Amino acid sequence: MTTHNAAPVLDPSLIERVRTAEDGWNLRDLDAVVLSHRIDCHWRSRADFLWGREQIRTFVTRKWRREIEMRTIKELWASHGARVAVRFASEFRNDSGTWFRSYGNEAWQYDETGLICRRLTSVNEHPIQEHERMLRWRLGVRPADHPSLSELGL
């Protein structure tokens, strides 16, 4: 019996899509985030169930108001057909100055035009001390030489 332990090869175009999505969040580019989803996209995040771009726009705007100095790293985890699994970690502070780290997974389903038609997010967060932060680049796009989630051990 032969056992194959070779790691699966992830599609470079999907890795690029995930990085583009990460950049949209780190730049707080609302149009980039919203317009990557179909107009009638179904989006679930925690207990929030959203339907369509306008609800997504409202949700993301509200989230960015609460999550000050947010930085996020996304990493392609798996893909099959039109479905992609992404894991992420984010750090942000609230208006009281408390820092948080969140960890999560997103399942994206693409339609035939390449837009996300379904996005399911599971996430949890916990408070951290400022000195525990690991995502420390200047606000904006994560620098190319910054470690990935896997390299950070997250």
PELINHU-V67079 format. One record per run of one state. SS is the DSSP state (hx for helix, st for strand, lp for the rest). FROM is the first residue (numbers start at 1). LEN is the number of residues. Records with the same first field share a line. If there is no record, write none. Layout:
BEGIN
SS: FROM-LEN + FROM-LEN
END
This chain:
BEGIN
lp: 1-11 + 28-2 + 36-1 + 46-2 + 52-1 + 67-1 + 81-2 + 94-5 + 111-5 + 129-1 + 133-16 + 153-2
hx: 12-16 + 30-6 + 53-14 + 130-3 + 149-4
st: 37-9 + 48-4 + 68-13 + 83-11 + 99-12 + 116-13
END
